Amino acid sequence: MTTKELHFNKRTHTCGELRENNIGQSVVLNGWVDTRRDLGGLIFIEVRDRYGITQVVFEPSFSEEAHNHAKELRSEFVVSIEGTVRKRPPETDNPALPTGHIDVMASKLVILNHAKTVPFPIKDKIDTSEDVRLKYRYLDLRRPSVQKNLLLRHKMYQLTRKYFDENNFVEVETPVLMKSTPEGARDYLVPSRIHKGKFYALPQSPQTYKQLLMVSGMDRYFQIVKCFRDEDLRADRQPEFTQIDVEMSFIDQEDIFQMVEGLMKIFYKEVWNSELQVPIPRYTFDEAMEKYGSDKPDLRFDLELVTLNKVFSQTAFKVFKDQIDASGIITGLLAPGCGDYTRNQLDVLTDFVKKLGAGGLIWMRVKEGGELEAPIAKFLSDEEKKNLVFEIHAKPGDLIFILSGNRIKTLNIMGMLRLEMARRLELIKSDSAPKLLWVTDFPLFEWDEETKRFYAMHHPFTSPRLEDIKLMDSHPERVKARAYDLVLNGSEIAGGSIRIHDSHLQSKMFKALGISHEEAEHKFGFLMNAFKYGAPPHGGIAFGFDRLAMIFAGENSIREVIAFPKTASAVSLMDDSPSQVDETQLKELHIKIR
């Protein structure tokens, strides 16, 4: 590159800005060559920046020097162009483009940088593997659809900050290097060079810090914050992710709901140009599980599960009788108009639920007059068949599915079958209205069969319902939490709880979780001590911002709304991380690789 090419005039307009009212003006455009067409006498290029595209014409009679220079141009060259805006000739007018009624007659061209041939076209709807896109993410980010997603994300950041600021919240940055307190997912550990053998952890959430901020008197806190989890590989998870983190003092659950619904109302209006009706629907955990087989139900379609224990309360059919005697569940799902499913289709669905852990799938075709055609029909009384058809609202031509077993496991499997049938029946349309809801009253604990102990379903600082505290020692499985999740289109987008603010109740919680006094003191002593100096009642919520942005952008993967995402296997293909490090670095950190 010559010294001459290092000098260029700064743009007067962006490549998406010029219109017919600019005709006759002298302008400067800076950007990338999107396309180039050489028609012999004329050279047409389209110059692109993140604002749009403008067509530029190089004509020998207008500027021979610029025309000769333009012969060198190729896709993705970086250019500075000076010229005059004119109205496009009728044969080149392009109403599909915001700048399509004008073009620029070039009088000067400066090539600011050359470009190699790109590994994929810089345009939307390309047939390129995601791995190639992520390896050359800096090129992928030039594509309009990806830029649009990042601009939407930026807009949602600004809306969030403005909303919480107007509601008297303070944005506080919490530490990124913190104490390791693993409970659930694994921490990412950072070795200390100065303190030999000791480690920091990257935060899975700012949970303890935001509670300490409540103790400090900072009664309304929020933060848009990076969090980290060293989780096993999952298709649509990232090792680092962004949260909108919120905490409030002197409040109850209703205050959290009201504050969150206010923010969602703004997102609906500013992003989707739609009005969110508040308050939004609420379902308890038990209601959501029994009706939809999920604690994050997708309500964009109407298929509902029906509990059939009463229908078969006196049954002689051993499979059902055993489950009722064992306090299990019998749950049914109606597939409207699917009575003509072939045996092969039914076998595929049976395999589907078996892979999820079901022993099998009972199916029944509903015939004229309410007759049921099914392998198990002979084991059911006429009264049971009649009550089944009535309870599940079946009509001739419908198909009934039934599963039985352990309550939560069986409902979860039927919930997955519900989603599969919605997919097969194409019940979720591209223009389906979004569905937002709260799920409340989660179990405080969940039992793990492998370790034979209870774990906190949310986290160990979640408050039980006050009326359930008396059950914590005797019947922990029956204790409900003052916890809540916000669900949009079948995805959990936020979760939170009212926190424990009393050190005695927190000790009781640790005991129920099998965390000894010594272990609790080692991991959380700083928080327990803070509670002894006057902790206010407090609670909060955290949004999974990546997933929230994904849904509002209409994408199917969170990687589409993150500037530099990792793959499903937590690898950055672009800069090859994680990577090996120099032996000298390891020695400084007192680490030896085994």
FENNORGI-V839638 format. One record per residue. N is the residue number from 1. RES is the residue in one small letter. PSI is psi in whole degrees, 0 to 359 (NA if undefined). NEAR is the number of other ideal C-beta (glycine too) atoms within 8 Angstrom. Layout:
n & res & psi & near
N & RES & PSI & NEAR
N & RES & PSI & NEAR
//
This chain:
n & res & psi & near
1 & m & 132 & 4
2 & t & 164 & 5
3 & t & 325 & 5
4 & k & 319 & 5
5 & e & 346 & 10
6 & l & 342 & 7
7 & h & 127 & 6
8 & f & 157 & 9
9 & n & 140 & 6
10 & k & 154 & 6
11 & r & 145 & 10
12 & t & 335 & 7
13 & h & 157 & 10
14 & t & 171 & 9
15 & c & 0 & 14
16 & g & 13 & 10
17 & e & 328 & 9
18 & l & 138 & 10
19 & r & 183 & 9
20 & e & 333 & 7
21 & n & 355 & 4
22 & n & 359 & 11
23 & i & 132 & 9
24 & g & 348 & 6
25 & q & 148 & 7
26 & s & 131 & 6
27 & v & 162 & 13
28 & v & 128 & 11
29 & l & 138 & 16
30 & n & 136 & 12
31 & g & 201 & 11
32 & w & 147 & 13
33 & v & 117 & 15
34 & d & 308 & 10
35 & t & 158 & 7
36 & r & 131 & 10
37 & r & 124 & 7
38 & d & 110 & 6
39 & l & 28 & 7
40 & g & 273 & 4
41 & g & 328 & 5
42 & l & 145 & 8
43 & i & 125 & 13
44 & f & 132 & 11
45 & i & 155 & 14
46 & e & 125 & 11
47 & v & 134 & 16
48 & r & 139 & 12
49 & d & 189 & 11
50 & r & 352 & 4
51 & y & 341 & 7
52 & g & 201 & 12
53 & i & 139 & 11
54 & t & 136 & 14
55 & q & 136 & 15
56 & v & 138 & 14
57 & v & 128 & 12
58 & f & 115 & 15
59 & e & 127 & 10
60 & p & 322 & 8
61 & s & 339 & 4
62 & f & 315 & 11
63 & s & 102 & 11
64 & e & 322 & 7
65 & e & 313 & 7
66 & a & 320 & 14
67 & h & 315 & 14
68 & n & 320 & 7
69 & h & 325 & 9
70 & a & 343 & 12
71 & k & 338 & 8
72 & e & 343 & 7
73 & l & 142 & 12
74 & r & 168 & 10
75 & s & 136 & 11
76 & e & 6 & 9
77 & f & 144 & 13
78 & v & 127 & 10
79 & v & 156 & 14
80 & s & 126 & 12
81 & i & 132 & 14
82 & e & 143 & 11
83 & g & 190 & 14
84 & t & 135 & 10
85 & v & 133 & 12
86 & r & 164 & 10
87 & k & 136 & 7
88 & r & 144 & 12
89 & p & 149 & 6
90 & p & 324 & 5
91 & e & 345 & 4
92 & t & 3 & 8
93 & d & 135 & 9
94 & n & 89 & 9
95 & p & 346 & 6
96 & a & 345 & 4
97 & l & 133 & 8
98 & p & 328 & 6
99 & t & 15 & 14
100 & g & 355 & 11
101 & h & 356 & 10
102 & i & 165 & 15
103 & d & 176 & 11
104 & v & 125 & 16
105 & m & 114 & 10
106 & a & 131 & 16
107 & s & 341 & 9
108 & k & 139 & 10
109 & l & 128 & 13
110 & v & 121 & 10
111 & i & 110 & 12
112 & l & 334 & 9
113 & n & 145 & 7
114 & h & 165 & 6
115 & a & 140 & 11
116 & k & 167 & 4
117 & t & 127 & 6
118 & v & 150 & 11
119 & p & 349 & 8
120 & f & 158 & 11
121 & p & 142 & 5
122 & i & 74 & 12
123 & k & 167 & 7
124 & d & 164 & 6
125 & k & 54 & 3
126 & i & 149 & 8
127 & d & 73 & 2
128 & t & 140 & 8
129 & s & 149 & 5
130 & e & 326 & 8
131 & d & 319 & 8
132 & v & 318 & 10
133 & r & 318 & 11
134 & l & 329 & 14
135 & k & 322 & 9
136 & y & 51 & 12
137 & r & 326 & 12
138 & y & 333 & 7
139 & l & 320 & 10
140 & d & 324 & 11
141 & l & 349 & 10
142 & r & 343 & 10
143 & r & 137 & 11
144 & p & 320 & 7
145 & s & 323 & 7
146 & v & 319 & 11
147 & q & 320 & 11
148 & k & 319 & 9
149 & n & 320 & 13
150 & l & 325 & 11
151 & l & 324 & 9
152 & l & 317 & 13
153 & r & 315 & 11
154 & h & 315 & 8
155 & k & 319 & 10
156 & m & 327 & 14
157 & y & 310 & 9
158 & q & 319 & 8
159 & l & 320 & 12
160 & t & 310 & 12
161 & r & 317 & 10
162 & k & 316 & 8
163 & y & 311 & 11
164 & f & 326 & 13
165 & d & 318 & 9
166 & e & 338 & 6
167 & n & 22 & 9
168 & n & 25 & 5
169 & f & 153 & 10
170 & v & 129 & 7
171 & e & 118 & 11
172 & v & 130 & 8
173 & e & 127 & 5
174 & t & 161 & 11
175 & p & 147 & 6
176 & v & 333 & 7
177 & l & 115 & 7
178 & m & 181 & 11
179 & k & 140 & 7
180 & s & 120 & 9
181 & t & 64 & 9
182 & p & 129 & 8
183 & e & 92 & 8
184 & g & 246 & 7
185 & a & 160 & 8
186 & r & 148 & 7
187 & d & 150 & 12
188 & y & 125 & 10
189 & l & 143 & 9
190 & v & 113 & 9
191 & p & 144 & 9
192 & s & 126 & 10
193 & r & 322 & 7
194 & i & 321 & 4
195 & h & 92 & 6
196 & k & 130 & 6
197 & g & 3 & 4
198 & k & 156 & 6
199 & f & 144 & 8
200 & y & 165 & 10
201 & a & 147 & 15
202 & l & 140 & 13
203 & p & 132 & 13
204 & q & 333 & 11
205 & s & 161 & 8
206 & p & 29 & 11
207 & q & 305 & 9
208 & t & 323 & 12
209 & y & 320 & 11
210 & k & 331 & 14
211 & q & 322 & 15
212 & l & 326 & 11
213 & l & 327 & 12
214 & m & 319 & 17
215 & v & 326 & 12
216 & s & 348 & 6
217 & g & 1 & 4
218 & m & 81 & 9
219 & d & 347 & 9
220 & r & 107 & 12
221 & y & 144 & 17
222 & f & 162 & 13
223 & q & 138 & 13
224 & i & 111 & 12
225 & v & 144 & 11
226 & k & 135 & 7
227 & c & 162 & 13
228 & f & 135 & 12
229 & r & 128 & 11
230 & d & 70 & 8
231 & e & 160 & 9
232 & d & 157 & 3
233 & l & 130 & 7
234 & r & 148 & 7
235 & a & 316 & 4
236 & d & 46 & 7
237 & r & 154 & 10
238 & q & 143 & 11
239 & p & 332 & 11
240 & e & 139 & 7
241 & f & 166 & 14
242 & t & 136 & 9
243 & q & 149 & 13
244 & i & 110 & 13
245 & d & 132 & 14
246 & v & 139 & 16
247 & e & 144 & 14
248 & m & 147 & 15
249 & s & 159 & 10
250 & f & 48 & 7
251 & i & 171 & 9
252 & d & 187 & 8
253 & q & 321 & 10
254 & e & 324 & 6
255 & d & 320 & 10
256 & i & 313 & 17
257 & f & 313 & 11
258 & q & 317 & 9
259 & m & 317 & 11
260 & v & 318 & 12
261 & e & 328 & 12
262 & g & 318 & 11
263 & l & 317 & 12
264 & m & 325 & 12
265 & k & 320 & 11
266 & i & 316 & 10
267 & f & 314 & 13
268 & y & 314 & 12
269 & k & 312 & 11
270 & e & 333 & 8
271 & v & 311 & 10
272 & w & 355 & 8
273 & n & 46 & 5
274 & s & 155 & 7
275 & e & 124 & 6
276 & l & 124 & 11
277 & q & 125 & 4
278 & v & 154 & 7
279 & p & 150 & 6
280 & i & 159 & 11
281 & p & 150 & 7
282 & r & 138 & 9
283 & y & 138 & 12
284 & t & 162 & 9
285 & f & 314 & 13
286 & d & 319 & 7
287 & e & 314 & 8
288 & a & 317 & 14
289 & m & 315 & 14
290 & e & 328 & 9
291 & k & 328 & 9
292 & y & 354 & 12
293 & g & 29 & 14
294 & s & 147 & 12
295 & d & 5 & 10
296 & k & 66 & 11
297 & p & 144 & 15
298 & d & 113 & 13
299 & l & 16 & 9
300 & r & 355 & 11
301 & f & 163 & 9
302 & d & 356 & 4
303 & l & 126 & 10
304 & e & 144 & 7
305 & l & 152 & 14
306 & v & 126 & 10
307 & t & 128 & 10
308 & l & 14 & 13
309 & n & 320 & 9
310 & k & 322 & 7
311 & v & 322 & 10
312 & f & 26 & 13
313 & s & 332 & 7
314 & q & 22 & 3
315 & t & 151 & 11
316 & a & 354 & 6
317 & f & 115 & 10
318 & k & 320 & 6
319 & v & 314 & 8
320 & f & 318 & 11
321 & k & 318 & 11
322 & d & 321 & 9
323 & q & 321 & 12
324 & i & 318 & 13
325 & d & 330 & 6
326 & a & 14 & 6
327 & s & 30 & 5
328 & g & 195 & 12
329 & i & 148 & 12
330 & i & 117 & 15
331 & t & 142 & 16
332 & g & 154 & 14
333 & l & 130 & 15
334 & l & 128 & 13
335 & a & 98 & 13
336 & p & 133 & 7
337 & g & 14 & 6
338 & c & 16 & 10
339 & g & 346 & 11
340 & d & 9 & 5
341 & y & 136 & 10
342 & t & 166 & 6
343 & r & 325 & 5
344 & n & 317 & 6
345 & q & 320 & 8
346 & l & 325 & 11
347 & d & 322 & 8
348 & v & 318 & 8
349 & l & 326 & 13
350 & t & 316 & 11
351 & d & 323 & 8
352 & f & 311 & 11
353 & v & 331 & 14
354 & k & 321 & 11
355 & k & 336 & 6
356 & l & 354 & 9
357 & g & 4 & 6
358 & a & 151 & 11
359 & g & 334 & 4
360 & g & 182 & 7
361 & l & 123 & 13
362 & i & 130 & 11
363 & w & 150 & 13
364 & m & 129 & 13
365 & r & 134 & 11
366 & v & 119 & 15
367 & k & 177 & 10
368 & e & 142 & 5
369 & g & 8 & 5
370 & g & 9 & 11
371 & e & 146 & 8
372 & l & 127 & 14
373 & e & 112 & 7
374 & a & 151 & 10
375 & p & 329 & 4
376 & i & 1 & 10
377 & a & 324 & 10
378 & k & 342 & 4
379 & f & 354 & 6
380 & l & 144 & 11
381 & s & 161 & 7
382 & d & 324 & 5
383 & e & 319 & 6
384 & e & 318 & 11
385 & k & 315 & 13
386 & k & 316 & 9
387 & n & 325 & 9
388 & l & 311 & 16
389 & v & 321 & 11
390 & f & 311 & 7
391 & e & 324 & 11
392 & i & 1 & 11
393 & h & 45 & 6
394 & a & 148 & 10
395 & k & 160 & 7
396 & p & 136 & 9
397 & g & 353 & 7
398 & d & 169 & 13
399 & l & 134 & 12
400 & i & 133 & 17
401 & f & 141 & 14
402 & i & 135 & 13
403 & l & 150 & 14
404 & s & 152 & 12
405 & g & 200 & 11
406 & n & 135 & 7
407 & r & 299 & 9
408 & i & 315 & 7
409 & k & 314 & 9
410 & t & 318 & 15
411 & l & 321 & 14
412 & n & 317 & 12
413 & i & 318 & 14
414 & m & 328 & 14
415 & g & 321 & 14
416 & m & 324 & 12
417 & l & 323 & 16
418 & r & 314 & 14
419 & l & 321 & 10
420 & e & 318 & 10
421 & m & 324 & 13
422 & a & 321 & 12
423 & r & 314 & 8
424 & r & 323 & 6
425 & l & 1 & 9
426 & e & 49 & 6
427 & l & 338 & 10
428 & i & 107 & 9
429 & k & 159 & 6
430 & s & 334 & 3
431 & d & 16 & 4
432 & s & 136 & 8
433 & a & 137 & 5
434 & p & 148 & 11
435 & k & 119 & 9
436 & l & 138 & 10
437 & l & 160 & 12
438 & w & 143 & 12
439 & v & 128 & 15
440 & t & 176 & 11
441 & d & 51 & 9
442 & f & 156 & 14
443 & p & 142 & 10
444 & l & 324 & 14
445 & f & 153 & 13
446 & e & 142 & 7
447 & w & 134 & 8
448 & d & 119 & 9
449 & e & 325 & 5
450 & e & 310 & 4
451 & t & 351 & 5
452 & k & 48 & 5
453 & r & 163 & 8
454 & f & 145 & 12
455 & y & 155 & 11
456 & a & 128 & 13
457 & m & 324 & 11
458 & h & 280 & 9
459 & h & 166 & 9
460 & p & 1 & 11
461 & f & 5 & 12
462 & t & 133 & 16
463 & s & 139 & 13
464 & p & 160 & 13
465 & r & 139 & 11
466 & l & 324 & 6
467 & e & 348 & 5
468 & d & 357 & 12
469 & i & 324 & 11
470 & k & 344 & 6
471 & l & 354 & 10
472 & m & 325 & 13
473 & d & 319 & 6
474 & s & 318 & 6
475 & h & 68 & 6
476 & p & 332 & 12
477 & e & 343 & 8
478 & r & 357 & 7
479 & v & 130 & 15
480 & k & 149 & 12
481 & a & 153 & 15
482 & r & 60 & 12
483 & a & 156 & 15
484 & y & 145 & 15
485 & d & 146 & 12
486 & l & 127 & 15
487 & v & 131 & 14
488 & l & 119 & 11
489 & n & 39 & 9
490 & g & 7 & 11
491 & s & 134 & 9
492 & e & 119 & 11
493 & i & 347 & 11
494 & a & 151 & 13
495 & g & 146 & 11
496 & g & 189 & 11
497 & s & 163 & 15
498 & i & 135 & 12
499 & r & 161 & 12
500 & i & 127 & 9
501 & h & 6 & 10
502 & d & 127 & 8
503 & s & 329 & 8
504 & h & 316 & 6
505 & l & 324 & 10
506 & q & 322 & 13
507 & s & 321 & 11
508 & k & 321 & 11
509 & m & 313 & 14
510 & f & 319 & 14
511 & k & 316 & 8
512 & a & 331 & 11
513 & l & 0 & 12
514 & g & 20 & 7
515 & i & 117 & 9
516 & s & 163 & 7
517 & h & 319 & 7
518 & e & 316 & 6
519 & e & 317 & 9
520 & a & 319 & 13
521 & e & 319 & 9
522 & h & 316 & 6
523 & k & 318 & 10
524 & f & 15 & 11
525 & g & 323 & 9
526 & f & 325 & 9
527 & l & 318 & 11
528 & m & 320 & 13
529 & n & 321 & 8
530 & a & 322 & 11
531 & f & 335 & 12
532 & k & 353 & 6
533 & y & 26 & 7
534 & g & 74 & 4
535 & a & 129 & 11
536 & p & 159 & 10
537 & p & 135 & 9
538 & h & 164 & 15
539 & g & 171 & 17
540 & g & 194 & 14
541 & i & 156 & 12
542 & a & 128 & 12
543 & f & 138 & 11
544 & g & 96 & 11
545 & f & 324 & 12
546 & d & 314 & 12
547 & r & 322 & 11
548 & l & 312 & 15
549 & a & 322 & 14
550 & m & 314 & 13
551 & i & 316 & 13
552 & f & 334 & 11
553 & a & 350 & 12
554 & g & 26 & 4
555 & e & 167 & 10
556 & n & 357 & 4
557 & s & 138 & 7
558 & i & 340 & 14
559 & r & 337 & 10
560 & e & 347 & 11
561 & v & 13 & 13
562 & i & 134 & 9
563 & a & 310 & 6
564 & f & 76 & 6
565 & p & 161 & 10
566 & k & 164 & 9
567 & t & 178 & 11
568 & a & 338 & 8
569 & s & 21 & 6
570 & a & 36 & 9
571 & v & 140 & 8
572 & s & 106 & 10
573 & l & 335 & 8
574 & m & 312 & 10
575 & d & 12 & 4
576 & d & 54 & 6
577 & s & 146 & 6
578 & p & 157 & 4
579 & s & 167 & 5
580 & q & 154 & 2
581 & v & 165 & 5
582 & d & 143 & 5
583 & e & 327 & 5
584 & t & 319 & 6
585 & q & 316 & 8
586 & l & 319 & 11
587 & k & 318 & 8
588 & e & 328 & 7
589 & l & 3 & 9
590 & h & 39 & 8
591 & i & 137 & 7
592 & k & 127 & 4
593 & i & 125 & 4
594 & r & NA & 2
//
